[in-house]
């Protein structure tokens, strides 16, 4: 420090400080400093051992009482020494903790040295030596790199105000879709049951009519962003939206709005095929209900979302909107053509319920539509009947599913794919 603090100019002083800092690290000054408290503790222990030995020749009662107290202190010291080795976030340790950690980590290294030197053994030796060289503190700090739900749970439980909960929900997508995504996937099951009641509480405030429009839309968007992070909340949101078709409800989980529509359009690009399928279903239902007059929004906003959803220019979207039933056909055809490649990614079995839902939605949308005067640009969006037959495995579905959900090629949904001979499927 004296050399580095000489009155040199800053660049030279920085080089000198870096030079001696390298020496401090190279010659283990930190370890030498940690030895000093250990020597002090050892001297105290030796003092008490000598004191007990001295009292044994004078007064056995006092000596044994002191021996019991010293033994209790040594036991407590031993427990504090090994505690950080078993509880990595323990705030208690002693100067001997690092030494005990060193022997524990070095024991496997000795075994490796005695084994035959294969490439695997050599790599294991290098990894072990590197870990020992880094030291106990850095090894324990790496245990904190894996995110856990405990910190987020504590944060969520400590929030009281609605705007604080809103900020929490708004940040969840960044956790699951950002750089932490590979480590954060294991937290979903733990956070899912915590987010559900919070989202329900905030969604209810969005339908009271008491919030200013700007705040309401911002809060609704934050809730929707969090909803699309978890499978159970996605399914609940989807069911609530679908229920709006038959009978308008005040269920806060099924808001018909441009925010809901936009979030569904955005979620169709989710890498999880299950989430993407639900997003396609939700956006199709909302678009069809808007066209049928179930809810209202600005035509300019609807046109922009339809262009994103259908992947069509504004001229085509406007033309379909003007003709009776053409937009609904475009929406249904887009839903079917979009989910077919996603259904291919799903394993056999769990996708049956999705196929039943998709067919039911398509039957609902196409129910009263007429396809006698469909322009070529719209008809080109229709799926091939043979491909629909292959992906939906209609002829292979259990009879119970056929009777309960009428899963076959009959019904209004046949209006949006080319005919195919399905006689062998029945």
N, C-alpha and C positions, 0 to 999 in steps of 0.2 A: 504493500500500500504506500509505503514511503517513497519508493522508486516511482510508482505510477502517479503519485500526486506532486511530482516535481513541477515547477512552473514552466513547462514546455507548451508549445502551441497545441491546440486540440487534436489535430491529426496525429502528431507524434505521441501525445499522451494516450490516445486511443490504441495505437499500435503497441505501446508498452504495456498497457493494462491487459490487452488481449493476449500478449505473450506470456505474462505472468499468470493470467487466468488459466491458460492452457497447462502451465506447470502445476497449478493448484489441483486441477482435475487429474492430471497424469500421475501425480504422486500421492493422490488420495488424502488430501488435507481434510476433507469432510469426515472421512473415517477416523482420522487421528483425533479430530475434535470430539467425535462421539465416544472415543475411548476415555476421555477425561472424566465425564460423569460416572462411567462404569468403574473407574479406579476409585472415585470418591465413595461410591456405594460399597465397593469391596472393602475399603478401609473401615467404613461404619460397621459392616458385618463382622470383620475381624476384631474390631473393638468390643462388640457385644459378646463374641465368642470368648475372648480373653476375660471379659468381665464375669461371665457365667463361670468360667473355670476358676477365677479368683474367689467368687462367692461360695463355691462348693466347699472350700476349705474353711469357711467362716460360718455360713448359715445356709443349711440345705433348703429351708422353706423359701427364703428369698431367692435363692439360686434357681429353684425349680419354677417359681412364678415368672422370673425373668426369662428362663429358658422357654416357657410356654409362650410368652409374649413375642420373643424373638422368632420362634418357630412359626407363629401366626403371621408375623411380618414377612418371613421368608416365603411362606406359602402364597401370600397375597402378591409378593413380588414376582414369584414364578408364574402365577396366573396372568398377571399384567404383561409378563414377557411374551407368553405364547398367545395371548388373546388376538392380536392383529393377524396371526397366522391362520386362525380359524374364522374370525369375524373381520373381514378385510376393511370394513369402514369403522372399526373400533378407534375411538379417539385416545385410547390408553395403550401405552407401550413403554418399554424401558430401554436403556442403552444396549441391553443384551438381546433385544428382539431381533435386530439385524444379524447378530452373530448366530442365533439359533436358526434363523431363516437361511443363512448361508450354509450351515451344516446340512439342513434338510434338502436344500437344492443341490448340494455337492455330492450327497450320497449316491443318487442315480448316476452322476457323472463318473464316479469311481467304478460302478458296475459296467458302464459303457466302455471304459478304458480296458477292462479285463476281457471284453468280448472280442470276437473276430472283427477286424476293421473292414466291414462292407460299406457300400455307399450310404445305405440307410443309417448305419451306426455313426458314420462320419458326420452326416447331416444332423443327427440327434445330438452329437457332442458339440457341434458348432452352435446349435440353437441353445443348448443348456449353458454353454460358456458365455454366450451373448447375454442370456437372461441374468446370469450371476454378475456379469460385469455391469449391467445396468443398475443393479441394487434392488433392495427390498421395496423402497418407496415407489420407484417407477413401476415395479411389477404389480404392486397393489393398486396404483393409480389406473393401470390398464383394466382392472376389474370394473371400473366405473364407465368404461366406454360402451358397454351394452346397456341401452336404455331400458328402464323399467317403468311400469305404470305407477309405481308408488309416488314418485315426485309429482307426476301429473294429477294423480288422485288427490294428493294433499293440496295441490294448487286449486283444483276444482272445488274441493270442500271448503276452502278458505275464501272463496268468492261469494259475495252477497248481492251485489247490485246487478241488475239485468245487463247493463252495458259491459260489465266485466265478464259475465258469462258469454256475452256475444263475441267479445274479443277472443275468448278462449276457443269457442267453436270455430271462429274464422281462421284460427291458426292451425287447426287439425289437418287440413289437406296438405299443408306444407310439410307436416311431419311424415305423412304416409306417401307422399309423392316426390319429396325432395331427396337430398343426398342421404338422409337417414332412413329412407324407405326400406332397404334390405334388413336393417336392424329393428325397425319399428313394426314390422308385420306381426311379430309375436305378441305385441301389446294390444292388438285389436280386440281380442276376446276379453281382456281385462277392462278396457276402456268402454267397450260397447254398452255394457249395462249401466255405466255412469253417464254416458252422453245421452242415452234415450230420454230419461226424465228431464234433463236440462233442455234438450231440443223441444220436447213437448211443452214445457213451461214457456219458452220464448215464442214458439209458434202460436200459442194461445193469445199472447199479447199482440200478435200481428193481425188478429181478426176482431179485436175489440173496437176498432175505429177511434181509439184514443191517441194513437201515435201520429205525429206528423208524417206525411207521405214519404219524405226523404228518409227519415229514420226507420219507418216501417219496411221500406224496400231494402234498406241496408241490412236490417236484422233478419229479414226473410232470406236474403241471399246468404248470410253467414250460417243460418240454420240449414239451408239446403246443401251448402258446401260440406257441412259436417255429416248430414244424413247420407250423402253419397259415398261416405268412407266405410260404412259398415253394412254387411249383408242384411241383418235383421231390420235396420232402419230403412234400408232401400226397399225391402219387401213391404214393409208397413206403409211407406210412402206410395208405392205402386198400387197397393190394394185400395188406399184411400182415394187416389185419383180415379181408379176404375169404378169405384162405387158412385162417383159423381155422375157417371153416364146415365145410370138408371134413375137416380134421385139425388138432386142437389142437397148436400149436407154442409154442416158447419164444422166438419172434422178439420182441425188445424193441420193435420198431416197431409191433407189433399188440397192445398190451395191452387186454384186455377188462376195463374198470373203469368206475366211475361218472364218474371224471375224463375218460376218453376220450369217454364218452357225452355228458357235459355240454359239453365243448369242441366236439363236432360239432354239438350243438343250437345253441350260440351262433354257430358259423361259418356256419349256414344264412342268416344275415342279411348275409353279406359282399357288398359291391357287385360283386365280380368273379363273374360267373355260373359260371365254371368251378369256382371254389372252393366256391360255394354248392351246386353239383350234387354235388361230392364229399362235402360235409358231409351232404347229405340221404342219400346212399348209405351213408355210415358209420353214421349214427344209425339207419337202418333195419336194417342188418345187426346192430348191437349189440343193438337192442331185440328183434329176432327170435331171436337166439342166447340172450338172457336168458330169453325165454319158453320156449324149447326146452330150457332147463336146461344150456346149454353153459357158463355161468358164473353166479356167485351175487352178489347184492347185497341190501341191505336193501329190503324191499317199499316202505317209505315213500319211499326215494330213487328207486326205479324209478317209483313212481306219480307223483312230482313231475316227473321228466324226461319221462314219457309225456304228461303234461298239456301241458307246453311243446311237445313234439314234435308232438303230434296236434292241439293247439289245442282240446282237449275238456275238459269238467269231470270232476272226480274220479269222479262217479257213473257216467258213461258208460265211463270207463277201467276202473273196477272191474268193471262188468258185462261188458265185453269180455274181461277177464282170466279171468272165471269160465267163459265158454263156450269150448269147444274150437275153436281156430283163428280165433276172431273178432278177437283182438288182432293176429295176424299179418296178417289181411286189412286191418285198419285201418292198420297200419304200411305195408303194400304200397300200399294206395290213397293214403295220404298221400304216399308217395314219388313215385308217378306223377303225381298232381295238382300236386305242388310243382315237379317238374322240367320240366313242359310249358311254363310261361311262361319258364323259364330257357333252355330249348333254343331258344325263339323268338329269344332275344337273340344266339345264336351265329351266326357266319357259316356259310354252306353249305360243307361239306367237313370242317373239323376236328372237327365234332360227331358224326361217324359212330361213332367209337370210344366216345364217351360213350353213345350210344344202344344200342350193342351191350352195353356193361357194364350199363346200367340194365335192359334186358330180361333179361339173364342173372340179375341179382340178383332181379328180380321172379319169374322162373321158379323160382329156388331157394327163395324164401320161400313161394310159393304152391303148391309142388309137391304136397303131400299134403293140402291143405286142401279142405274141402267147403263149397260155397256154397248148399246147398239150403235152409238155415234161417237166412238173414241178416236181421237186423232192419232196419227202414226207415232208422233214423238212421245205420246203418253203410253201407247200400246207397247212400244219398244222397251218400256220399263217393266213389263210383266215378266214374271219368272217362267221358266220351262216346267211344264207339268211333271216330266220325268225326273227332274232334279228335286222338285218338291216331294215327290213320292219317295225318292231315295233318301233324302235327308230326314224326313219326318218318320220314315220306317212305318208307314201307316199299316201296311199289311202285317207287320210283326208285333203290333201293340197287343197287350193282353186283352181278352174279351171284356174283362171288367172295366177297363178304361174306355173301350169302345162304347159300351152301354151307358156308362155314366157321363162321358163327355162328348159322345158322338164324334169321335176322332176318325174321320174318313175324308174322302175327297169331295163329298157332297156338301152343299151349303153355299152361302153367299161368297165365301172366300174363293171359290172357283172362278170368279170373275176377273181375278188378277193374275192367273197363270194360264198358260196354253193348255188346251185339252190333251188328255192322255188316256189310253185304254187302261182302265183300272179294274177290269173284270176279274183278274187273278187275285186282287186284294180282298175280295169279299166272298 
